[in-house]
Amino acid sequence: MVNKVKAFIIYFWLTVFLIVVLFPFIWMIITSLKPIGTGLTLTIIPRPPTLSNYKSVLTQYKFGRYFVNSLIVASIGALGATVLCTMAAFAFAKLEFPLKRPLFGMFLSVLMVPGLMFVVPQFAIVYRLGWINTYKAMIIPHLANVFGMFLLVQYMKTIPDELVDAARVDGANNWTIFLKLIVPLSGAMIATVFLLTFQFHWNNFLWQLIVATDEHMYTVPVGLAMFRSAHEELHTLKMAASAISILPITMIFIFAQRYFIEGILRGAIKG
Amino acid sequence: MRRFIALMTVVIPFIVDAQLKVWVSYNDEEFAVFKQLVTAFEESTGIEVNVQRIPFEGQEQKILTACATRTAPDLARVDCAFLGKLAHRHALLDIDIGELADKIVPVALQSCILNGKLYGVPDQLTCVCLFYNKRLFREAGLDPNKPPATWAEFLKYAQKLTDRSKGIYGFAMRNTLWWTLPFFYSFGANFIEDNTCVLNSPEAVAALQFKVDLYRKYKVEPGAWKSGAIDPDMGFQNEKYAMVLNGPWKIKLLKTIGIDFGVAPIPAGKKGGYTTIGGTNFVIFRGTKHKHEAVEFIKFIVSKESQIKWANELGQIPVNMEAFPYVDTIRHPYLKVFLYQLQYAIARPVLADYPAIEDVANPIMEAALMGEKPVKEALELIVYKINAILQEE
């Protein structure tokens, strides 16, 4: 009986917090179903509910195009960054080479510089290379992801050196060790880095805004900003577009969640 | 044949080169009309125009980055407050539009003049008026066709309209400096004189005291300026606030959702019912190679014909005074009020960093509204801090 009461109290509070956490999302969906112009009304149930916002976001505005742009930039960007991070992290965690420590320190010190500082010089470089208005400009400057690398280095350091030595004794070269041993063991962490980079690209507003000079190259965050003009904001359209835009992130989260749990469990068994 | 080729090598680069690059941040309807104007301009002059839409919210970073790397377009439409920053940093060319300058609404044009030079030409002009809910007026026993003419009358109305048991308030306001300027101006206070902020005058104290009293003493204002509160826009749309200050941009939406509302000039204080203006301007960037074409383009946009079209199709205030008599006040009855109010409007000073001034003033004004600081003391502090910013420039 006591257990049941305890469970009830726990579930009650969890439900309350769940509602609090989910409320902005629910409100977004509700607003996206309201007729145009009534985005600021305080009614819970849209009168009458309409899908016209979704329709005009996809047809009247080029939101489909922005979505595809974002998908291309975010997936290639995240994939590239994750591959580079994983390889670099392996080198820093498990290999010996000259100047390893000072190099690592230099990389980390980059984390201390606010990202905004890089915008103008990076833009100048991208412009000189003639990359303005291309996917290259959106992806390549962000391929180097120091934070992701740091995360992976710290994780790979926890993989016992004995495993690597054993593999080497069995005749494995660095590539084999990397692909057959390190990557499978760091799967959860690699998935995390992929997810974080994907999310970074998906939400990145400023950089995509300044390197795209043609509306066809705008990405989702830039497209969302177009629903706001000097004095007014098209709330219902913006919320419909936002609802569409969170789909990929949600899907990746649901998919990647398995990895997270797996990663935690594996650690638990090993003790 | 050889001569033809020779001719073409001279002509082709010229044609290709004579393309004006323009960045604009219009909303959908404005952009549709703007496109029509651009097409008309291309047809009449043969100058090709490449228009690019950029989001209003990100325009500052985008334009500043473009300026820093010398990739700015020839022209762009920028906000009043941003023009000052660009002009002070020498990113803009001064513009000579000749006699046309006399036809542009003076307060709008003055908001683009720095050190005697014109750095932008207004393409869009807004000013603030008093919006009131006619249904709530009737319910409170007030004549919906007689909006308050003075601030004293306004207060009486607000008290009648307020019904706290139903959550209805007579007035709702914002706390930012720009939205407080109509109070200051109509009470007879000045904002900046000779590059010095003078918001500590007795008139300014009376104006801010009035705002504070609306909230604290008379309780006809719900605190709509607090963060997280139902803001004036939202409350007016939901018929919770009977009177708010707002601009012409809100008319269409209020009509769409069927609010029975009226628009009136700013109530008169000691000086009269003065308002503040806002809007956007076309600027020409220093790196342009087509100054002549760019000036022609601006002249076309602010010409009488273009402005008549602009005003009547969008229900906005024309920037060219010659277009005033042609404004269709039957289709856009509220525009009449705004055109009247413009005679009692005060230009914006061209400052290097207007947002920074808002940033220092707003929290201090909020402290006054919360009753944490006496009004006089708050304004002295604001003047001191704003002057420190102005001196830096």
Interface residues (C-beta under 8 A of the other chain):
Chain A: I36 G37 T38 L40 T41 L42 V119 V120 F123 A124 Y127 I132 F205 L206 L209 I210 T213 D214 E215 V222 A225 M226 R228 S229 A230 H231 E232
Chain B: S25 Y26 N27 E30 Q52 R53 I54 P55 F56 E57 G58 Q61 K62 T65 A66 A68 T69 T71 D79 Q124 T126 I230 D233 M234 Q237 N238 G247 W249 K250 L253 T256 I257 G278 T280
